[in-house]
Amino acid sequence: MKKILVMLMLTMFAFTAAAAAAPSVNGSTGLIDNPSADTLRAGQFSLGYYHLKDGGVGTFNMNLMKNLEIGAAGFRMDNRDNNTLLNAKLSLVPETILTPGLAIGVEDATDEQQRSIYAVASKALPFGFRIHAGVGDGRFDGVFASLEKTINPLSIITGNNTFPATTLIIEFDGKHTNYGARMSVVPGVKLDAGWRDHQLYFGASFTK
């Protein structure tokens, strides 16, 4: 019985972590606006695009060396200057079944908009939940936090259709509360949509 419970916990952890591995709108691997403690693994990269009400954001991240993720987010907006944010995140402690993962990072290292330095912890919980909490300056303005819930981590079969794993997200980014959903369409490809900074957004990402 203990072995079965451990296997179930490992499975839930693996699928929850996989569902979360995608760029945030601000570039770093994370949720909607908030980064998580996740970083890309050796040899991995990610591409993403998010359509916002007044423009769009293209993201690129790569694993530069062990536990270090670097990337950029290019904001192309209709009513303000275009900016490209340079980001970096270093994983300090990997997440395990019993302990959270820890990471430190910087968004907008060259201070194009607002340089933000942060520390964040992430931990998978039973039943497909995962929590993230951190502190930072700049746009984070203190404490930020996120909660996600993955539904159908093993897929639900209905007739001939398979409903893909979907993660529901709620976060506080230091100033606003955001809501979203992230759907895993095929391995590595995810679709996002939700309510960010009082506006609708949607996008897609690919992680390999």
C-alpha positions in Angstrom: 0.0 0.0 0.0 2.8 2.4 0.9 4.5 1.7 -2.5 1.3 2.5 -4.3 0.9 5.8 -2.5 4.4 6.8 -3.2 4.0 6.0 -6.9 0.8 8.0 -7.1 2.5 11.0 -5.4 5.4 10.7 -7.8 3.0 10.6 -10.8 1.1 13.7 -9.6 4.3 15.5 -9.0 5.7 14.7 -12.4 2.6 15.7 -14.3 2.1 18.9 -12.2 5.7 20.0 -12.8 5.4 19.2 -16.5 2.2 21.3 -16.8 4.0 24.3 -15.2 7.1 24.2 -17.4 6.3 27.2 -19.7 7.3 30.8 -20.0 5.4 33.5 -18.2 4.3 36.7 -19.9 7.4 38.4 -18.6 9.6 35.7 -20.0 11.0 33.6 -17.1 9.6 30.1 -16.7 6.6 30.4 -14.5 2.8 31.1 -14.4 1.1 34.2 -15.8 3.2 37.1 -14.5 5.0 35.4 -11.7 8.2 33.3 -12.0 8.3 29.8 -10.4 11.4 28.1 -9.0 11.5 25.9 -12.1 14.3 26.4 -14.6 14.9 24.8 -18.0 17.0 21.6 -17.9 20.3 21.0 -19.8 19.8 21.4 -23.5 16.2 22.8 -23.2 14.8 26.0 -24.7 11.4 27.6 -24.9 9.6 29.9 -27.2 6.4 31.8 -26.4 4.0 34.5 -27.7 1.3 36.2 -25.7 -1.3 38.6 -27.2 -2.3 41.4 -24.8 -5.1 43.9 -25.3 -2.6 46.6 -26.3 0.1 44.6 -28.0 2.1 41.4 -27.7 5.1 39.7 -26.1 7.5 37.3 -27.6 9.7 35.2 -25.3 12.8 33.0 -25.6 14.6 31.1 -22.8 17.4 28.6 -22.8 19.5 26.7 -20.3 22.9 28.3 -20.4 24.6 26.0 -17.9 23.5 23.7 -15.1 20.6 25.2 -13.1 20.9 28.6 -15.0 18.2 29.8 -17.3 18.6 33.0 -19.3 16.2 34.6 -21.7 14.4 37.6 -23.1 10.9 39.0 -23.4 10.2 41.4 -26.3 7.2 43.7 -25.6 5.8 45.3 -28.7 3.0 47.6 -27.5 0.6 50.0 -29.3 0.6 52.8 -26.8 4.1 52.8 -25.3 7.7 52.2 -26.2 8.8 48.8 -27.3 11.2 47.1 -24.8 13.2 43.9 -24.6 13.7 42.5 -21.1 16.7 40.4 -20.3 16.1 37.8 -17.6 18.1 35.2 -15.7 17.2 32.7 -13.0 19.3 30.3 -11.0 18.0 27.2 -9.3 19.5 26.9 -5.8 17.6 23.8 -4.6 15.7 21.3 -6.7 12.1 20.5 -5.7 11.6 17.0 -4.1 8.6 15.1 -2.8 9.2 16.6 0.7 10.9 19.9 0.1 10.2 23.0 -2.1 12.5 24.1 -4.9 14.2 27.4 -4.5 15.5 29.9 -7.1 16.7 33.5 -7.4 16.5 35.6 -10.4 16.4 39.0 -12.1 13.9 40.3 -14.7 14.8 43.2 -16.9 18.5 43.1 -15.9 19.3 46.2 -18.1 16.4 48.2 -16.5 14.5 48.9 -19.7 11.2 49.1 -17.7 11.9 48.2 -14.1 14.6 45.9 -12.9 13.2 43.3 -10.5 15.3 40.9 -8.3 13.4 38.1 -6.6 13.6 34.8 -4.7 10.9 32.2 -5.1 9.9 28.8 -3.8 7.7 26.2 -5.5 6.2 23.0 -4.1 3.8 20.4 -5.5 1.0 19.3 -3.2 -1.4 16.4 -3.3 -4.3 16.2 -5.7 -2.7 18.2 -8.5 -2.1 21.5 -6.5 1.1 23.4 -6.6 2.0 26.6 -4.7 4.6 29.2 -5.4 5.6 32.1 -3.2 8.4 34.7 -3.3 9.7 38.1 -2.5 11.1 40.7 -4.8 11.6 44.4 -5.5 10.7 46.4 -8.6 7.5 45.3 -10.2 6.9 42.6 -7.4 6.7 45.4 -4.8 7.2 42.9 -1.9 5.5 39.5 -1.7 4.0 37.6 -4.7 2.3 34.2 -4.7 0.6 31.7 -7.1 -1.6 28.6 -6.7 -2.2 26.2 -9.6 -4.4 23.1 -9.9 -3.8 20.6 -12.6 -7.0 18.7 -13.7 -6.9 15.4 -15.6 -3.2 14.9 -15.1 -3.5 11.4 -16.6 -6.2 12.5 -19.1 -9.8 11.6 -19.1 -11.1 9.4 -21.9 -14.6 10.4 -23.1 -15.6 8.3 -26.1 -12.8 8.7 -28.7 -11.6 12.1 -27.3 -8.9 12.7 -24.8 -9.2 15.8 -22.7 -5.6 17.2 -22.3 -4.1 18.1 -19.0 -5.1 21.6 -18.0 -3.7 23.8 -15.2 -5.9 26.5 -13.6 -3.9 29.4 -12.1 -4.6 32.2 -9.7 -1.8 34.5 -8.7 -1.0 37.8 -6.9 1.9 39.5 -8.7 2.5 42.2 -6.0 -0.1 44.6 -7.4 -2.8 42.6 -9.2 -4.6 39.3 -9.0 -4.5 37.4 -12.2 -6.4 34.3 -13.4 -5.6 31.9 -16.2 -5.6 28.4 -17.6 -2.8 26.5 -19.3 -3.6 23.5 -21.6 -1.0 20.9 -22.7 -2.0 20.2 -26.2 0.9 17.9 -27.2 4.2 17.3 -25.4 6.0 20.6 -25.2 3.1 22.7 -26.6 0.8 24.7 -24.3 -2.0 27.2 -24.8 -2.7 29.9 -22.3 -5.6 32.2 -21.7 -7.0 34.3 -18.9 -7.4 37.6 -17.1 -4.1 39.6 -16.5 -3.8 43.1 -15.1 -7.6 43.6 -15.6 -7.3 42.6 -19.3 -7.8 39.4 -21.3 -4.7 37.7 -22.7 -4.0 34.5 -24.7 -0.9 32.8 -26.0 1.0 29.7 -26.9 4.5 28.3 -26.0 6.8 25.5 -27.0 9.4 23.9 -24.7 11.9 21.3 -25.9 
